[in-house]
Amino acid sequence: MASTKVKAIVLSGINIKEKDKLISLFTLEKGKIVVSMKGVRGEKAKLKAAKEIFTFGEYCIEEGKTNVITAVDIIDNFYDLSKDIDKYYEACAVIDIANKIATNESNPTLFIEIIKAIKTLCYENVRKYYVFDKFMLSILKNMGYGFLSDKCSSCGRELEHKFFNFDIGEIVCARCQNSLCEKLSDATYSAMKLLDNVGYEKLSTVRLGGMGEVQAYHVLTKDFLFRTGQNFINF
C-alpha cells in the first residue's frame, strides 16, 4: 500500500467499532478526505490527541480501500479555545462551515483562511464576531459572492442608504430594494468594509462602534444560507 503525508485540520469525527474513529480532515494537498484511526479511543492510544476537532498537523496516511492514519505530527491543537466558551463556539462555526463547503479538491485559499481564523480566535484578544465576520466575508468572496461596493449593484447609483438583497447576494439602493432586502446600518457597512480589509493579525487592535459586527453576523449568516442552502452552528 502507498503512504502519503498531508497537512490537515480535523473537521469532525464519528466513533466506530469499539475503539476506532472515522475523522474528516481538510487537507492542504487533497481537500476534504475521510480517514480511519485504529484503536485511537483507547486510554493508552498513541494517537488519541490527534483525533480531536481543531487538531492541526501532518498526518501520515496509508492508502487503500480504507485510508488509515499511521502517524501524526501535531502542529497545534488550539487547546486554549476550550477555556473560553464564546471563542470555542465561534471556532466551531468556522469549522462547521469549512466542513460544509470543502470538497475533495485542494483549496489552499480556504485552508489558509481556516487556520488563520482558528489561530486568531485561540491566541488573540479579539472581540466577539470580528473573526467570524471576516472569515465569512473572505469565504463568500472566494465562492464568487463579493458584494462590498459603493454603488448599487442593480442601477449603479451611489449608495446613500444600503440594503442587502439576499436574492442576488448584493447591496442595492433604496430605489432597488424589495421584500428580500434588509437595510444595513452605516455601522454595519463600515464594519464589513473594515474587517474585509484588515489582516487577522491586526484584528485585536480593531474597535468597531454601533454594534455593526452583530448585524453583519446575522446578514452574513443569512446570505450563506441563501447562497448554499445550508445552515451551520450559531453562537
Order of alpha helices (4+ residues) and beta strands (2+ residues): beta-beta-beta-beta-beta-alpha-alpha-alpha-beta-beta-beta-alpha-alpha
